[in-house]
């Protein structure tokens, strides 16, 4: 990494809010952490990677996994830093912070607001944020890992609409392309499972919003569903999930490198129900963790090597 | 309750989906429950009240509280029925089912799809569903409980917009007015805290979406915020939260009586941060539980009395 890159990354803002510095104390309510009660720079100042995923249990197991991969023997990697609340769970293993975000854009949005404020208050530098999750694939073999190029909305546009003061604001959802390529390269190095780079459609619902026939309500036919999913496929969408658009928009606004790495649990062109065995699903869900673990190890090795020169 | 009412309530559909009965097995993925693996009528056939709230811990404590109130000594009231997943938590105390829904419309929507299918598969009858939650008040003393009349969107309209097969569908968000009045009467009987009936604005974000000045991003001024919240107040909104619109729309579509009972943790006309002490917030959060507990006890007493006649 040359000094210009280093400088650019060192200048990460995380936040854009002139009101923040006027707060006597900033309480991150949904993390149960605050500037008045916690020494955030001491707790989080060394964080270089933040991995986020929907499930609290999965993020705990990821933190323990990455601690093992990095040879960190600190048992704190499995201790929930946000134990004072059950809104989110947070774990730390050396420079890797793991945080759960629940399901859907609003739940992810709250977490990201508080995460970016945490990184800002902790004076972190050079941070990469990666979502590791699950998704429905479009025309892909179940178990395929998709690294998102762009998060697109239900009209297949790379944008995230947000209502602010009653007016709709549109935000860009392009993700860091070099980071996506580096993750793809890790998958090639690993050679354990298929990984592709593709567009990810982000929806506000899992059933009707993703054209499933197995929700409580369904007022369309099997043919309507197939016609729609065909359009999704033809628009170049590789997978469907529920958080990528606000994640991408927030990374862009915050000036952090961000990536979305989701495994596909089924091929939506062939069905709706997630009916693979528990063991198969467990194996699938570990794939984004293995891929991102490989990437983090490689990055830390490059840095350690750099220091020795 | 006369026989006509009984018949109408007995005819609850819960679902509107011709495809469901064709499924060989219906696996409720986010509950880790299914028709092929669980005897849903035996497990849930006696459910008459479903209480839902964001936090899993709060729903556990509600289930234990209602078990005590109803004199149910079964320790199963504190056992998570969805222990095979950490997406949602579910507890049962006699006829009262308690389920967590996470934060935001999408997380609530997934839970409700699977809840309505569960009630359908379990052949439940005469079910009332109540959301007990927290919210930001508009011009109300913190700690006031709001029973929602209508859930309104950010343009103050009583509607919920959902994208289905790429097209926007608008659904009605009126809630059962007689149920709201019965809940208000319970609060008068209790005489422990202030309760009002009012409109609830449902947003997709907690920070920018609710005009807060303390998010990671804020591109508006304090005056812009105050002007907007003044409009919210003038439109007759009593409180703001993040799940009521899809809850109301789903209850209406499912044909169940539904209510939203949220305590206000702060007055948004006076601030953004939730800065009351842990003890005060705990007390506030118990108010919807106490109110709904009183309502359920009253209803069960009426029924028991009815049988004796």
Interface residues (C-beta under 8 A of the other chain):
Chain A: X14 X15 X16 X17 X18 X19 X20 X23 X26 X27 X29 X30 X54 X55 X56 X57 X86 X87 X102 X103 X104 X105 X106 X107 X109 X110 X112 X113 X114 X116 X117 X120 X154 X155 X162 X163 X164 X165 X166 X203 X204 X205 X206 X207 X208 X209 X211 X213 X214 X215 X216 X217 X218 X219 X220 X222 X224 X225 X228 X231 X242 X250 X253 X254 X273 X274 X275
Chain B: X14 X15 X16 X17 X18 X19 X20 X23 X26 X27 X29 X30 X54 X55 X56 X57 X86 X87 X102 X103 X104 X105 X106 X107 X109 X110 X112 X113 X114 X116 X117 X120 X154 X155 X162 X163 X164 X165 X166 X203 X204 X205 X206 X207 X208 X209 X211 X213 X214 X215 X216 X217 X218 X219 X220 X222 X224 X225 X228 X231 X242 X250 X253 X254 X273 X274 X275
